[in-house]
């Protein structure tokens, strides 16, 4: 059985990526690894952690109702999300990585960096980039 890794954030793009990853998991009869990566540190407070727990419960409920084999890995270790996703993809010998994309200005990419770009360029397996539906 193969493995699919999906990077998840609580945005429309994250939800679109999770939905598509569930579809791919069913099609490929694979296991799904959901990666939720938080930087952690000074900005992480009790309210944020409570919100994260609620998000985890929703994700697990979605995965349970979808009936796919899955693991959820919520990481707070100071890495960029791209680092965590790439490391877990390598660790699990993933056959596919699924990420959500959002439109950003060139200046936004320069200042904030681009996790998506790094994953697309550095992953050792195919990457499926999913856009959220337009509002």
C-alpha positions in Angstrom: 0.0 0.0 0.0 1.3 3.4 -0.9 1.2 6.7 1.0 -0.1 10.1 0.2 1.0 13.1 2.2 -1.2 16.2 2.4 -0.2 19.5 4.0 -3.2 21.0 5.9 -3.9 24.5 7.1 -7.3 25.8 8.2 -8.1 27.8 5.0 -10.2 27.1 1.9 -7.0 26.0 0.2 -6.3 23.5 3.0 -9.8 22.1 2.8 -9.5 21.7 -0.9 -6.2 19.9 -0.6 -7.6 17.6 2.1 -10.7 16.8 0.0 -8.6 16.0 -3.1 -6.1 14.0 -1.0 -9.0 11.8 0.3 -10.1 11.2 -3.3 -6.6 10.3 -4.4 -6.2 8.0 -1.3 -9.4 6.1 -2.4 -8.3 5.9 -6.1 -4.9 4.6 -5.2 -6.0 2.5 -2.2 -3.3 4.2 -0.2 -2.8 5.5 3.3 -3.2 9.2 3.9 -0.9 11.2 6.2 -2.2 14.6 7.1 0.6 17.1 8.1 -0.3 20.1 10.2 2.8 22.1 10.8 3.0 25.0 13.3 6.0 27.2 13.9 5.4 27.4 17.6 7.4 29.7 19.9 6.4 33.0 21.5 3.3 33.6 19.4 1.7 30.3 20.4 -0.8 30.8 23.2 -3.5 28.8 24.9 -6.2 30.2 22.6 -4.3 29.1 19.5 -3.7 25.6 21.0 -7.4 25.3 21.8 -8.2 26.3 18.2 -5.7 23.7 17.0 -7.4 21.0 19.0 -10.8 21.9 17.5 -9.3 21.7 14.0 -7.7 18.3 14.8 -11.1 17.0 15.9 -12.8 18.2 12.7 -10.1 16.7 10.5 -10.2 13.4 12.3 -14.0 13.4 12.0 -13.8 14.1 8.2 -11.2 11.3 7.8 -13.2 8.8 9.8 -16.4 9.6 7.8 -14.4 9.2 4.5 -13.3 5.7 5.6 -9.7 6.0 4.5 -6.7 4.7 6.3 -5.0 7.7 7.8 -2.6 9.3 10.3 -2.7 12.9 11.4 0.6 14.4 12.4 0.4 17.8 14.1 3.9 19.2 14.5 5.2 22.2 16.6 8.9 22.2 16.2 9.9 25.5 14.6 10.2 24.3 11.0 8.7 25.8 8.0 5.7 23.8 6.9 7.6 22.9 3.7 10.4 21.3 5.8 7.9 19.2 7.7 5.9 18.1 4.7 9.1 17.2 2.7 10.6 15.3 5.7 7.4 13.2 6.2 7.1 12.5 2.5 10.7 11.2 2.5 10.1 9.2 5.8 7.0 7.5 4.4 8.3 7.1 0.9 5.2 9.0 -0.3 4.0 8.3 -3.8 2.2 11.7 -3.9 2.1 15.0 -2.0 -1.0 17.1 -2.1 -0.9 20.9 -1.3 -3.3 23.8 -1.5 -2.4 26.9 -3.4 -3.5 30.5 -3.0 -2.8 33.5 -5.2 -0.1 35.8 -3.9 1.5 38.9 -5.3 5.2 38.8 -6.3 6.1 41.0 -3.3 4.2 38.6 -1.0 6.2 35.7 -2.3 9.4 37.6 -1.8 8.7 38.7 1.7 7.0 35.6 3.0 8.7 32.9 1.0 6.8 30.2 -0.7 6.2 26.8 1.0 4.3 25.6 -2.0 7.1 26.5 -4.4 9.7 24.7 -2.2 7.5 21.6 -2.0 6.9 21.6 -5.8 10.7 22.0 -6.5 12.2 19.8 -3.7 9.8 16.8 -3.3 11.1 13.5 -4.5 7.7 12.4 -5.7 4.9 13.9 -7.7 3.1 16.9 -6.2 -0.6 17.7 -6.8 -1.3 21.4 -6.3 -5.0 22.2 -5.7 -6.7 25.6 -5.8 -9.7 26.3 -3.7 -12.9 27.2 -5.6 -13.3 30.9 -6.4 -15.8 32.7 -4.2 
